[in-house]
Amino acid sequence: MAVPASQSTLTVGDIRVHFLPDGWAGILPAAYFPGSTPDAWKRHTEFLDDQGRVVSTLGCFLVERGDQNVLVDAAGGPLEADIEGVGVIRSGRMLESLAALGRPPEDIQRVLLTHLHSDHVGWLVDQENGGAVFTRATHLVGSGEREHWPGSEDPFAPPQPVQDFLAGAGIAVSDGHEVMPGVTVVETHGHTPGHVSVVLSSGTARAIILGDVVHCAVQLQEADWACFADVDPKRARETRDRLWAELEASSTVAAASHMSDYSFGRIAPAEGAHQWLMAEGVTRA
């Protein structure tokens, strides 16, 4: 039975990457992956909870190197919702996860947003005053991402206060932008038009924070299953296929915030498909 991923840390050379849980969602399989079928899910029950819902962890990542740091995404924020025909959402713990590392919000120097879906920007803006939660941080977002959302009726569009804040404070970044030494943006469009991932390099060690390239490890086995939140499912599939081929042939560790059970893994071959295996050397809080 699947459970939400817990707080954990990966070391990449002299870079430390912390997964910061915010909460979880239990989503009905047919709602999460409209191309799936009940019979197919009988082969993949390890991704479901005891009520038959897909377990989707909610959270983000803190990357530290020396005296520099960057928060990758801002999780879902305080939210408890039961959505008929979709599932349940329970989130709001990310700042507690950050505090467990001894980090108050004012310690964060940069916030890099892989994309602007609401479950990745929930802690960006203070709900009481509309100001930044991370008051000293520079805010970065993939080129073209902010321009996509104004006027959108997409249920996952960023809230208007977030759009307003980023219109004034957000800095656009594109492929190859170095956020800090060893931390580089790579464009991985498809899930959203300006979606980016983050490559971490130190010595011979390498990792990649995928953002929402993948939502559940079942997509490694069922390549045609697009997430219901993909803006461009065809391009999202092409991005996944390209990355799986690259990662399967390397020692690069992948990090994904929505995976159940564990957030750091490796892509490995599996009978004509791929599989998600727990990365070595990860410590849990």
JOTA-V319149 format. One record per residue. N is the residue number from 1. RES is the residue in one letter. PSI is psi in degrees with one decimal (NA if undefined). OMEGA is omega in radians with two decimals (* if undefined). Layout:
# JOTA-V319149
n = <N	N>
res = <RES	RES>
psi = <PSI	PSI>
omega = <OMEGA	OMEGA>
This chain:
# JOTA-V319149
n = <1	2	3	4	5	6	7	8	9	10	11	12	13	14	15	16	17	18	19	20	21	22	23	24	25	26	27	28	29	30	31	32	33	34	35	36	37	38	39	40	41	42	43	44	45	46	47	48	49	50	51	52	53	54	55	56	57	58	59	60	61	62	63	64	65	66	67	68	69	70	71	72	73	74	75	76	77	78	79	80	81	82	83	84	85	86	87	88	89	90	91	92	93	94	95	96	97	98	99	100	101	102	103	104	105	106	107	108	109	110	111	112	113	114	115	116	117	118	119	120	121	122	123	124	125	126	127	128	129	130	131	132	133	134	135	136	137	138	139	140	141	142	143	144	145	146	147	148	149	150	151	152	153	154	155	156	157	158	159	160	161	162	163	164	165	166	167	168	169	170	171	172	173	174	175	176	177	178	179	180	181	182	183	184	185	186	187	188	189	190	191	192	193	194	195	196	197	198	199	200	201	202	203	204	205	206	207	208	209	210	211	212	213	214	215	216	217	218	219	220	221	222	223	224	225	226	227	228	229	230	231	232	233	234	235	236	237	238	239	240	241	242	243	244	245	246	247	248	249	250	251	252	253	254	255	256	257	258	259	260	261	262	263	264	265	266	267	268	269	270	271	272	273	274	275	276	277	278	279	280	281	282	283	284	285>
res = <M	A	V	P	A	S	Q	S	T	L	T	V	G	D	I	R	V	H	F	L	P	D	G	W	A	G	I	L	P	A	A	Y	F	P	G	S	T	P	D	A	W	K	R	H	T	E	F	L	D	D	Q	G	R	V	V	S	T	L	G	C	F	L	V	E	R	G	D	Q	N	V	L	V	D	A	A	G	G	P	L	E	A	D	I	E	G	V	G	V	I	R	S	G	R	M	L	E	S	L	A	A	L	G	R	P	P	E	D	I	Q	R	V	L	L	T	H	L	H	S	D	H	V	G	W	L	V	D	Q	E	N	G	G	A	V	F	T	R	A	T	H	L	V	G	S	G	E	R	E	H	W	P	G	S	E	D	P	F	A	P	P	Q	P	V	Q	D	F	L	A	G	A	G	I	A	V	S	D	G	H	E	V	M	P	G	V	T	V	V	E	T	H	G	H	T	P	G	H	V	S	V	V	L	S	S	G	T	A	R	A	I	I	L	G	D	V	V	H	C	A	V	Q	L	Q	E	A	D	W	A	C	F	A	D	V	D	P	K	R	A	R	E	T	R	D	R	L	W	A	E	L	E	A	S	S	T	V	A	A	A	S	H	M	S	D	Y	S	F	G	R	I	A	P	A	E	G	A	H	Q	W	L	M	A	E	G	V	T	R	A>
psi = <133.8	147.7	159.7	147.9	146.0	171.2	136.1	166.9	136.4	137.6	126.8	92.8	-120.4	18.7	138.2	133.9	123.3	129.9	127.6	99.6	142.5	-27.4	-149.5	165.6	144.6	109.3	134.8	133.1	-43.2	-25.6	-41.2	-45.7	87.0	-22.3	-2.4	167.1	155.1	-39.4	-40.2	-37.0	-19.0	-21.4	-7.3	38.1	-16.2	-12.0	4.3	154.1	-172.8	-5.2	11.7	18.8	148.5	127.2	120.7	111.3	147.7	130.9	-167.2	-173.6	139.8	124.6	128.0	136.5	114.9	-127.2	15.5	151.4	157.8	133.6	121.4	106.4	167.5	24.9	-165.0	-23.0	176.3	115.0	130.1	118.0	142.6	112.6	114.9	132.2	-3.1	-59.2	-153.0	151.7	133.1	105.7	167.4	13.4	2.6	-42.8	-31.4	-40.2	-39.5	-42.4	-29.8	-19.1	3.1	22.9	111.5	162.6	-33.4	-9.7	-19.0	126.9	-32.5	145.5	119.0	121.5	120.4	-31.2	177.9	19.4	148.9	-28.6	7.2	0.6	16.0	-25.8	19.3	-40.7	133.6	121.5	-19.9	-38.7	-3.1	2.3	177.2	138.4	-40.7	84.5	-24.2	5.6	148.1	135.7	125.4	143.0	147.2	141.9	130.8	-14.2	-45.5	-37.1	-20.7	-29.3	-27.1	128.6	-1.4	142.2	9.6	129.4	-16.8	9.9	147.0	142.8	153.0	-40.0	-33.6	-43.6	-42.4	-43.1	-46.9	-26.2	-30.0	-31.5	-16.9	142.2	125.8	137.2	153.6	-176.7	127.4	-4.7	128.1	111.5	-42.9	168.3	124.0	2.9	110.9	140.4	138.3	131.6	129.8	63.3	159.9	-60.1	-43.1	164.3	-28.3	21.2	136.8	156.0	177.0	119.3	132.6	126.4	131.7	113.0	-128.2	-3.0	145.3	143.7	163.9	128.1	116.4	-17.5	-133.3	32.8	-38.5	146.0	-30.7	144.0	-15.4	-25.7	-17.6	-25.3	-29.6	82.0	-23.8	-5.7	102.5	144.3	143.8	-15.8	0.4	125.1	-39.3	85.9	-37.1	-46.8	-35.5	-40.6	-43.6	-40.2	-44.7	-47.3	-42.8	-45.7	-39.8	-39.8	-41.2	-45.2	-34.2	-28.1	11.0	176.2	11.4	132.9	139.8	148.3	131.8	127.9	-18.0	-5.4	145.0	160.8	-54.8	149.2	-18.6	124.5	179.3	149.4	124.9	155.3	152.4	88.6	57.9	-1.9	-147.6	163.5	158.7	114.8	142.7	134.1	149.8	154.2	11.1	135.0	143.8	144.7	NA>
omega = <-3.09	3.06	3.10	3.09	-3.12	3.11	-3.06	-3.07	3.07	3.05	3.13	-3.01	3.09	3.06	3.04	-3.14	-3.12	2.97	-3.08	-3.14	3.04	-3.11	-3.10	3.02	3.00	-2.97	3.12	-3.05	-3.11	3.09	-3.09	-3.11	-3.04	3.13	-3.13	3.11	3.11	3.14	3.14	-3.12	3.08	3.10	-2.98	-3.07	3.14	3.12	-3.06	3.05	-3.05	3.05	3.08	3.13	3.03	3.11	-3.14	3.12	3.06	-3.14	-3.13	-3.02	2.98	3.12	-3.12	3.00	-3.06	-3.14	-3.13	3.12	3.04	3.03	3.13	-3.06	-3.06	2.99	-2.97	-3.11	-3.10	-3.11	2.94	-3.07	2.98	-3.03	-3.09	3.12	-3.13	3.14	-3.07	3.07	3.09	-3.11	3.11	-3.03	-2.97	-3.13	3.04	3.10	3.10	-3.14	3.12	3.07	-3.10	-3.07	2.94	-3.11	-3.09	3.07	-3.05	-3.07	-3.12	2.98	3.10	-3.10	3.12	3.06	-2.96	3.00	-2.99	-3.13	3.06	-3.12	-2.98	3.13	-3.07	-3.03	3.07	-3.07	-3.11	-3.06	3.10	3.12	-3.13	2.98	-3.14	-2.87	-3.09	-3.01	2.87	-3.06	-3.06	-3.14	-3.10	-3.12	3.13	-3.08	-3.13	-3.06	-3.09	-2.85	-3.12	3.13	-3.12	3.05	3.08	-3.12	3.13	3.11	3.12	3.10	-3.09	3.10	3.09	3.11	-3.14	-3.13	-3.09	3.09	3.13	-3.00	-3.06	3.08	-3.12	3.07	-3.12	-3.05	3.10	-3.13	3.10	-3.11	2.99	-3.05	3.13	-3.11	-2.94	3.11	2.99	-3.11	3.12	-3.02	3.08	3.09	2.92	-3.04	-3.11	-3.08	3.07	2.96	-3.01	3.13	3.11	-3.11	3.07	-3.05	3.11	-3.10	-3.09	3.05	3.09	3.02	-2.93	-2.98	3.14	2.96	3.13	-3.11	-3.11	-3.11	3.08	3.14	3.05	3.14	3.14	-2.99	-3.09	-3.07	3.10	3.04	-3.11	-3.13	3.12	3.09	3.14	-3.05	-3.12	-3.13	3.10	3.10	3.13	3.11	3.11	-3.11	-3.14	-3.11	-3.13	3.11	3.13	-3.03	-3.14	-3.10	-3.08	3.09	-3.10	3.05	3.09	3.09	-3.09	-2.97	-3.07	-3.12	3.00	2.99	3.11	-3.00	-3.13	-3.09	3.07	3.07	-3.10	3.10	-3.14	3.03	3.10	3.12	3.12	3.07	-3.09	-3.11	-3.13	3.12	3.09	3.03	3.13	3.07	-3.13	-3.13	*>
